[in-house]
Amino acid sequence: MHARQAVEPLVEVLRDVGEEDKVRAGAAVSLGWIGDAQASEPLAEV
């Protein structure tokens, strides 16, 4: 599954939760993007 496909449902959920939870969820999404980017780098560069 592509990262953007996974994020779209999260965006819908974020609209229904409190502000503090939105911040936490946003941080989790950002960390997921960072993990995806690192995972796509060749192992020789890591």
C-alpha positions as a Python dict, from the first residue, in 0.01 Angstrom:
ca = {
    (1, 'M'): (0, 0, 0),
    (2, 'H'): (132, 341, -93),
    (3, 'A'): (184, 583, 200),
    (4, 'R'): (-65, 837, 62),
    (5, 'Q'): (-335, 571, 38),
    (6, 'A'): (-282, 494, 405),
    (7, 'V'): (-285, 862, 504),
    (8, 'E'): (-615, 957, 342),
    (9, 'P'): (-829, 755, 589),
    (10, 'L'): (-623, 906, 872),
    (11, 'V'): (-711, 1256, 753),
    (12, 'E'): (-1079, 1167, 782),
    (13, 'V'): (-1029, 1036, 1137),
    (14, 'L'): (-839, 1350, 1238),
    (15, 'R'): (-1142, 1563, 1161),
    (16, 'D'): (-1336, 1382, 1434),
    (17, 'V'): (-1088, 1393, 1724),
    (18, 'G'): (-976, 1661, 1970),
    (19, 'E'): (-694, 1908, 1901),
    (20, 'E'): (-441, 1728, 2124),
    (21, 'D'): (-512, 1400, 1950),
    (22, 'K'): (-471, 1572, 1612),
    (23, 'V'): (-121, 1682, 1709),
    (24, 'R'): (-28, 1331, 1821),
    (25, 'A'): (-172, 1173, 1508),
    (26, 'G'): (3, 1427, 1285),
    (27, 'A'): (334, 1345, 1450),
    (28, 'A'): (272, 973, 1397),
    (29, 'V'): (197, 1031, 1028),
    (30, 'S'): (514, 1237, 988),
    (31, 'L'): (722, 967, 1156),
    (32, 'G'): (565, 713, 923),
    (33, 'W'): (669, 920, 620),
    (34, 'I'): (1024, 942, 756),
    (35, 'G'): (1028, 564, 807),
    (36, 'D'): (900, 507, 453),
    (37, 'A'): (1171, 734, 311),
    (38, 'Q'): (1444, 558, 508),
    (39, 'A'): (1316, 215, 409),
    (40, 'S'): (1332, 308, 42),
    (41, 'E'): (1701, 405, 59),
    (42, 'P'): (1945, 140, -59),
    (43, 'L'): (2096, -53, 234),
    (44, 'A'): (2445, 45, 120),
    (45, 'E'): (2371, 409, 198),
    (46, 'V'): (2226, 345, 545),
}
